[in-house]
Amino acid sequence: MSAPENESAAFTEPPPEPVAAPAPVATPAPAAAPEPAAAPELAADPAPRRLPRAVGIVLATAGLLVVTAASAAVTVAVGKPDGHPAAAPAPRATATAAASTGASATPSATPVPVPTVVPTTPAPASTVKGTVSGGKHEGDLRYFLLPIPAGGESYGPADGMPMNRDDVAEIFGKPDDIDTILNRLGYRDGAVRTYRTADGKAQVTVTLLHFGSTDMASRFVQGYTVKSAEPIDIDGDPGAHGFRQKPKHEAYTGSMTGISSQGDVQYTVDVEVKGTPDAALLSDLMKRQREWLASGG
């Protein structure tokens, strides 16, 4: 049976070792001291698999130019590793009292000392700042990235990463005419952050692109579509476009993409989950990102 699609490696069990023929009987020699048995070798953890997400992106901005690209492969995040061992329950010492008159109680065993719990150090507060007024965003664009929910883990810097023109061009496969589109839309800067949810079941990437005006950001959204994906509704975010890719097998990764804008910022939310994604999850993220951009926190 051939290996399932999207699987990057297969494990083949080694053949059983042949049974050695019995050795001939010989005069026993002085027995040498037996060498200590080698410690069993631990099998290395398998490398994380990457499931490709072949999604074509077409951007046609107000009759300007058409850009086609393929998005990068994404890593499946299933299960959240626990980096801190669980604290053992405090042992209880059992004491037996002497029942005789005038005798004091004598413990039958020495109490085991309870380990002291060391308080965890809180994560440093973010120093990036931004302001919004009348749909115009100023300051560090990373400030407007949707905050990571409690227990979530960021891939890379917790504040996210700034994006320059080359980074944006990378999203669309670096076509020669991407600079023309960005120039005509007054592109200023960008920011991106990827995190994993506390339960380890979803990986979320939020991308913000800052344009010259509200109208320019809206035009970018109007010309943005994801090929080879079914359209889905985004509740609570007017003007948003949603797309979903179901996996061929529920053990593989499904994905969703939402595109919209708030003021002069265009935002894209990508969600990767095991199995068929629930559109309600994307709708909630898009709504929260829109509110964050509108209020500035």
C-alpha positions as CSV (number, residue, x, y, z in Angstrom):
1,M,0.0,0.0,0.0
2,S,1.5,3.4,-1.0
3,A,2.2,6.0,1.6
4,P,-0.7,8.4,2.3
5,E,-0.5,11.8,0.6
6,N,1.2,14.6,2.5
7,E,3.3,12.2,4.4
8,S,7.0,13.0,4.1
9,A,8.5,9.9,5.5
10,A,7.6,6.2,6.2
11,F,9.0,3.9,8.8
12,T,10.1,0.4,7.8
13,E,10.5,-2.2,10.5
14,P,14.0,-3.8,10.2
15,P,14.1,-7.6,9.5
16,P,14.6,-9.9,12.5
17,E,18.1,-10.8,13.2
18,P,19.1,-14.4,12.1
19,V,19.5,-17.0,14.9
20,A,23.1,-18.0,15.3
21,A,24.0,-21.7,15.0
22,P,25.0,-23.3,18.3
23,A,28.8,-23.1,18.9
24,P,30.8,-26.3,19.2
25,V,31.7,-27.5,22.7
26,A,35.2,-26.5,23.7
27,T,37.3,-26.7,26.8
28,P,36.1,-23.9,29.1
29,A,38.6,-21.1,29.4
30,P,38.8,-18.8,32.4
31,A,35.7,-16.6,32.3
32,A,36.5,-12.9,31.6
33,A,34.7,-10.3,33.6
34,P,31.5,-9.5,31.7
35,E,31.4,-6.0,30.1
36,P,28.5,-3.9,31.2
37,A,25.6,-3.9,28.8
38,A,25.3,-0.9,26.7
39,A,22.4,1.4,27.6
40,P,19.5,1.2,25.2
41,E,19.6,3.9,22.6
42,L,16.6,6.2,22.7
43,A,14.8,6.8,19.5
44,A,14.9,10.4,18.4
45,D,11.6,12.2,18.1
46,P,10.4,12.3,14.5
47,A,11.0,15.6,12.7
48,P,7.8,17.8,12.5
49,R,6.0,17.2,9.3
50,R,5.0,20.0,7.0
51,L,1.8,19.7,5.1
52,P,1.8,21.9,2.0
53,R,-1.1,24.3,1.5
54,A,-1.2,24.9,-2.2
55,V,-3.2,28.1,-2.4
56,G,-2.9,30.5,-5.3
57,I,-3.5,34.1,-4.5
58,V,-4.6,36.6,-7.2
59,L,-4.5,40.3,-6.6
60,A,-6.2,42.6,-9.1
61,T,-6.2,46.1,-7.8
62,A,-8.7,48.5,-9.6
63,G,-7.8,47.3,-13.0
64,L,-4.0,47.7,-12.4
65,L,-2.0,44.5,-12.6
66,V,-2.6,40.8,-11.7
67,V,-0.2,39.0,-9.4
68,T,-0.4,35.3,-8.9
69,A,1.5,33.4,-6.2
70,A,1.5,30.3,-4.0
71,S,1.6,30.6,-0.3
72,A,4.3,29.0,1.8
73,A,4.0,25.6,3.5
74,V,2.8,25.7,7.1
75,T,3.6,23.6,10.2
76,V,0.9,21.5,11.8
77,A,0.5,22.2,15.5
78,V,-1.3,19.4,17.2
79,G,-0.9,19.1,20.9
80,K,0.8,21.6,23.2
81,P,4.0,20.4,24.8
82,D,4.2,21.1,28.6
83,G,7.6,22.6,29.3
84,H,7.2,22.6,33.1
85,P,6.8,19.3,35.0
86,A,3.8,19.1,37.2
87,A,4.5,19.6,40.9
88,A,4.3,16.5,42.9
89,P,1.7,16.5,45.7
90,A,3.1,17.2,49.1
91,P,3.7,14.0,51.0
92,R,1.8,13.5,54.3
93,A,3.7,12.2,57.3
94,T,1.8,9.5,59.2
95,A,2.2,9.6,63.0
96,T,1.1,7.0,65.6
97,A,0.3,8.2,69.1
98,A,1.1,6.1,72.1
99,A,-2.1,5.3,74.0
100,S,-0.5,4.7,77.4
101,T,-1.1,7.2,80.2
102,G,1.6,9.9,80.6
103,A,3.4,9.0,77.3
104,S,3.8,11.5,74.5
105,A,2.9,10.8,70.9
106,T,5.7,9.3,68.9
107,P,5.8,9.5,65.0
108,S,6.4,6.2,63.3
109,A,8.3,7.8,60.4
110,T,10.4,10.9,59.8
111,P,8.3,13.5,57.9
112,V,9.5,14.2,54.3
113,P,10.3,17.9,53.6
114,V,7.9,19.6,51.2
115,P,9.7,21.3,48.2
116,T,9.4,25.0,48.0
117,V,7.4,26.3,45.0
118,V,9.4,28.9,43.0
119,P,7.1,31.6,41.6
120,T,7.3,32.0,37.8
121,T,8.6,35.2,36.3
122,P,5.9,37.2,34.5
123,A,6.5,37.8,30.8
124,P,7.9,41.3,30.0
125,A,5.3,43.9,29.0
126,S,5.3,45.0,25.4
127,T,6.9,48.3,24.6
128,V,5.4,48.9,21.1
129,K,2.9,51.7,20.9
130,G,0.4,53.0,18.4
131,T,-2.6,55.3,18.0
132,V,-5.6,55.4,15.8
133,S,-7.9,58.4,14.9
134,G,-10.5,58.6,12.2
135,G,-9.3,55.3,10.7
136,K,-5.7,56.5,10.4
137,H,-3.1,54.4,12.2
138,E,0.2,55.8,13.5
139,G,3.1,54.4,15.4
140,D,4.4,50.8,15.4
141,L,2.0,48.7,13.3
142,R,2.8,45.7,15.4
143,Y,0.8,47.3,18.2
144,F,-2.4,46.7,16.2
145,L,-1.8,42.9,15.8
146,L,-4.5,40.9,17.4
147,P,-3.3,40.1,21.0
148,I,-2.3,36.5,21.6
149,P,-4.9,34.8,23.8
150,A,-4.1,33.6,27.3
151,G,-1.9,30.6,27.2
152,G,-1.0,31.0,23.5
153,E,2.6,30.7,22.4
154,S,4.2,33.1,19.8
155,Y,6.5,31.8,17.0
156,G,9.3,34.3,17.1
157,P,9.2,37.6,18.9
158,A,6.1,38.1,21.1
159,D,5.5,41.5,19.6
160,G,5.5,40.2,16.1
161,M,7.7,41.1,13.2
162,P,7.8,44.2,11.0
163,M,7.5,43.7,7.2
164,N,9.2,45.7,4.5
165,R,8.4,45.7,0.8
166,D,10.5,42.6,0.1
167,D,8.6,40.7,2.8
168,V,5.3,41.6,1.2
169,A,6.6,40.7,-2.3
170,E,7.6,37.3,-0.9
171,I,3.9,36.6,-0.1
172,F,3.1,36.9,-3.8
173,G,6.1,35.1,-5.1
174,K,8.2,38.3,-5.8
175,P,6.6,39.3,-9.2
176,D,8.3,42.2,-11.0
177,D,5.2,44.4,-10.8
178,I,4.3,44.1,-7.1
179,D,6.2,47.3,-6.4
180,T,3.9,49.1,-8.9
181,I,0.8,47.9,-7.0
182,L,2.2,48.9,-3.6
183,N,3.3,52.3,-4.9
184,R,-0.2,53.1,-6.3
185,L,-1.8,52.1,-3.1
186,G,0.6,54.1,-1.0
187,Y,2.0,51.2,0.9
188,R,3.7,52.3,4.2
189,D,4.6,49.3,6.2
190,G,3.5,45.9,7.5
191,A,3.5,43.5,10.5
192,V,3.0,39.8,11.0
193,R,2.7,37.4,13.9
194,T,2.1,33.7,14.2
195,Y,1.0,32.0,17.4
196,R,-0.3,28.6,18.6
197,T,-3.4,28.5,20.8
198,A,-3.2,27.3,24.4
199,D,-4.8,23.9,23.6
200,G,-2.3,23.4,20.7
201,K,-5.1,22.7,18.2
202,A,-4.8,25.8,16.0
203,Q,-2.1,27.9,14.5
204,V,-3.0,31.5,13.7
205,T,-1.1,34.0,11.5
206,V,-2.2,37.7,11.4
207,T,-0.8,40.0,8.7
208,L,-1.3,43.7,8.6
209,L,-0.5,46.0,5.6
210,H,-0.6,49.7,6.1
211,F,-1.7,51.8,3.0
212,G,-2.0,55.4,2.2
213,S,-5.8,55.8,2.9
214,T,-8.9,54.0,3.8
215,D,-9.9,53.8,0.2
216,M,-6.6,52.3,-0.9
217,A,-6.8,49.6,1.8
218,S,-10.3,48.7,0.7
219,R,-9.3,48.4,-2.9
220,F,-6.6,46.0,-1.9
221,V,-9.2,43.8,-0.2
222,Q,-11.6,44.0,-3.2
223,G,-8.9,42.5,-5.6
224,Y,-7.7,39.8,-3.2
225,T,-9.0,36.2,-3.7
226,V,-7.7,32.8,-2.9
227,K,-7.8,30.2,-5.7
228,S,-8.6,26.5,-5.1
229,A,-10.6,27.3,-1.9
230,E,-14.3,27.5,-1.2
231,P,-15.7,30.9,-0.2
232,I,-17.2,31.1,3.3
233,D,-19.1,33.8,5.1
234,I,-17.4,35.9,7.8
235,D,-20.0,36.9,10.4
236,G,-19.5,40.2,12.3
237,D,-17.0,41.7,9.8
238,P,-18.7,43.7,7.0
239,G,-16.8,43.6,3.7
240,A,-14.7,40.6,4.7
241,H,-13.9,37.8,2.3
242,G,-13.4,34.2,3.7
243,F,-12.0,31.1,2.1
244,R,-11.6,27.5,3.3
245,Q,-9.6,24.5,2.2
246,K,-10.8,21.2,3.6
247,P,-8.1,18.4,3.9
248,K,-8.4,15.3,1.8
249,H,-8.3,13.3,5.1
250,E,-9.4,14.4,8.6
251,A,-5.9,13.5,9.9
252,Y,-4.4,16.2,7.7
253,T,-4.4,20.0,8.0
254,G,-7.3,22.2,6.9
255,S,-7.0,26.0,6.5
256,M,-9.0,29.2,6.4
257,T,-8.2,32.7,5.3
258,G,-10.0,35.9,6.0
259,I,-9.3,39.3,4.3
260,S,-10.7,42.6,5.3
261,S,-9.7,46.2,6.1
262,Q,-10.3,48.8,8.9
263,G,-9.3,52.3,8.1
264,D,-6.0,52.5,6.2
265,V,-4.9,49.0,7.3
266,Q,-5.7,45.7,5.5
267,Y,-5.6,42.6,7.6
268,T,-5.4,38.9,6.7
269,V,-6.0,36.1,9.3
270,D,-4.9,32.6,8.4
271,V,-5.9,29.6,10.5
272,E,-4.5,26.1,10.3
273,V,-6.2,23.2,12.2
274,K,-6.3,19.5,12.1
275,G,-9.3,18.3,10.1
276,T,-12.0,20.5,8.5
277,P,-11.9,24.0,9.9
278,D,-14.9,25.6,11.6
279,A,-15.8,28.9,9.9
280,A,-17.0,30.3,13.3
281,L,-13.4,30.3,14.6
282,L,-12.3,32.5,11.7
283,S,-15.3,34.8,12.1
284,D,-14.4,35.3,15.8
285,L,-10.8,36.2,15.0
286,M,-11.7,38.5,12.2
287,K,-14.2,40.4,14.3
288,R,-11.7,40.8,17.2
289,Q,-9.0,42.0,14.8
290,R,-11.3,44.6,13.3
291,E,-12.3,45.9,16.8
292,W,-8.7,46.1,17.9
293,L,-7.8,48.1,14.8
294,A,-10.8,50.4,15.3
295,S,-10.2,51.1,18.9
296,G,-6.4,50.6,19.3
297,G,-7.0,48.6,22.4
